Amino acid sequence: MLCLVATIALACDRYNPAQDNIPDLPTPSHAHAIEAMRLINRMIEEHPGEPFYRYKKGLMYLQRGEWQEAVDFLQQALRYDSLNAQYRYALSTAYHAQEAYKPALQTLQRVLPKLDNDFKALLLAGELYYQQKEYHNATKYLNKALKITPHEADVYFWKGSVALARLDTAVAIRNLNLALQHKPDYALAYNAFGEMYSRYALYDLAIQYTQKGLRYAPKEARLYFTKAEAFRMKRYADDSAKANYEKAYQLNRKQYMTAYYLGKYAYDAGKYEEAKRYFEAAVRQEPVFATAHYYIGMCLRISGNKEEALKKFGLAMKQDAKLFAAADMYWALQTEIQQERYLRYEDSLRRSAERIAIDTTRKITN
């Protein structure tokens, strides 16, 4: 009897491949989220003209990090109630998450007077005005936020960023230090210090500060980019720069300057197809990037695709009239293409004349 029990126990412990097909049971939080979404969908069906349920569904997508779905439902809510401050703040947040700063600010602006005591809305407004380079308005809303919550690191960080943009170094350092005082692991504050020190050619300090930030945020692409910039501008540090650009690009493909510099390294190494892919990635994120278009043209020129190269040089000229290298290549290549066309035309005439002469000779002979 004991042997039978032992045999059954061993059999139960054996691996059974069929068990791989058993779906995982949802966790309580996951099951709750599914049920909540099902309930919201039912409420939208039963009350199609009520914007609140669309707003709640948009918030659910925001919490899940599904930004475009959040935008869609929040926009639907605003069609029914266009001046609802909370709806507009939520939509602005969704745009901000997509790094669409201009529509985020346009969405928020109309209801800012209603949100004068809302710390998060004021902080968001300050950042968005900074992103649009409206530094006076950025300072105005950040100071309002500071009056409500005087010990918040984010406010000091953005105030420091505004001061850096205005080249007010002393104010920038004071605010960034306050940000780190309230939040010692604030990685982006270290990044801001790195950018500032690079600006003043203090590259070793810039690298030190970005390295400190990476201890707290090892997957922050901006820190790798700033570190790469410091290495690039520091003599004899190209290998370190390239390695950091590559890390930044792995973490964030939207940073077009990262793609551009990786394209430059590939181009200088004679890897023109690889360079072209990086430059194309840069212009997908920043279509008005004349220098990247110029280098795409150079890659096409080297590969023998002269007509497409000419278009890229022409586009670069339109985007930046001071990019004389693009203008020089455009006119030189256009002349070269015209000469080749003329030579082909002459060759065609010569061949036609030869054929006519041969036919005439045959007729006379016959």
Buried (B, 14 or more C-beta within 10 A) or exposed (E): EEEEEEEEEEEEEEEEEEEEEEEEEEEEEEEEBEEEBEEBEEBBEEEEEBBBBBBBBBBBBBEEEBBEBBBBBBBBBBEBBEEBBBBBBBBBBBBBBBEBBEBBBBBBBEBBEBBEEBBBBBBBBBBBBBBBEBBEBBBBBBEBBBEBEEEBBBBBBBBBBBBBEEEBEEBBBBBBBBBBEBBEEBBBBBBBBBBBBBBEEBBEBBBBBBEBBBEBBEEBBBBBBBBBBBBBBBEEBEEBBBBBBBBBBEBBBBBBBBBBBBBBBBBEEEBBEBBBBBBBBBBBBBEEBBBBBBBBBBBBBBEEBBEBBBBBBBBBBEBBEEBEBBBEBBEEBBEEBEEEEEEEEEEEEEEEEEEEEEEEEEEEEE
